Amino acid sequence: MQMRMIGLPWWARWICTSLLMALVMGPLLSIVPDWDFSPVWAWSILGVCVVIAAVSVAYQEKAHRAYSVVLDSVGDSHRSDVVKALWRRQIPADPVVLNAGIQLGDTLSKLRKDSSSSLASPVMWIGIALLQIYVTHNVRSAVGWTLWAFLLVPYFLSEWYVGHRQERHIALLRAAATGQTTDIGPVLGKRDRLWLAVMALGLVACAVGLAVTYEREWPRRDCDKTLDAIVAVHERNQLTNGRLMVQGGPSLADYQEWSDQLQREAAKMTTSDVAPRIRHIADLSVQVTNVVRSAYAAAPTSSAAQAADRDASYQKLIGQMLDEVKATNTFCRGG
């Protein structure tokens, strides 16, 4: 893309590079935990893309000027012929156009040497994506890195292909200028084929990693939301201690607030593996609150047998809640 736009004015290269960067950076937004698609986030990311694009355009300015100098030296009558000689792979008969085409090619060759137009670059970025996919075990992150790899690789391949094709054509232009024949060799060398094979395997590995991560982690996507519910059961043990019920224990309002909290946490769940368990915990908390309510209402007149029955019901409900918490923890930890 840098080479194709090198003849454009700076503002056109800036706009195009900014849009291209926004497209490539888009998938990486999915790995940001607090990304909420708000205007502030969107403008921040766009601002970063614009700034990086400006730096890239400034870096290319020397090559752009050299490119323009070559075209200006041949005048308007030959400008289009020089461009065709380089970009459309034509062998011009006019020596002036031929020499200008070679100079233009040399200018772009210097730009390619200073930029990431080799096949090693996409392989490196694929390696980074693979590392993130297989280490994080997070579906959202895996989707972002996989999409990023599949968007970035075509960009790098396009840069490499244009440069590779032009280098071969420039060799033909030089041979034509000297009146000699030249053997430009095979289209792809052994090293190129090796890099392309590694790249293809890397993309396949990214796709496989995404599929494996999805299969393993997607049913557990609600597990991060269960923490507050589990903490509400475990750490508020004064509410789950039947011996503190009524006499010297938490008030009925405390139990009601606790049950309401669990109901809110249960409403956040969506998966078929986690949601039923958290909802069951919330439903059990309602039953516990009802037992406490009846205990408060009957406390002055209840017999020892009635109190024992309520305590047994209370302990049974609490036991069921703790069993559900244990089952949820076991599932979310991959047990």
Buried (B, 14 or more C-beta within 10 A) or exposed (E): BBBBBBBBEEEEBBBBBBBBBBEBBBBBBBBEEEBEEEEEBBEEBBEBBBEBBBEBBEEBEEBBEBBBEBBEBBEEEBBEBBBBBBBEBBBBEBEBBBBBBBBBBBBBBEBBEEBBBBBBBBBBBBBEBBEBBBEBBBBBBBBBBBBBBBBBBEBBBBBBEBBBEBBBBBBBBBBBBEEEEEEEEEEEEEEBEEBBEBBEEBBEBBBBBBEBBBEEBEBBBBBEBBEEBBEBBEEBEEBBBBEEBBEEBBEBEBBBBBBBBBBEBBEEBEBEBBBBBBBBBBBBBBBBBBBBEBBBEBEEEBEEEEBEEBBEBBBBBBEBBBBBBEBBBEBBEEE
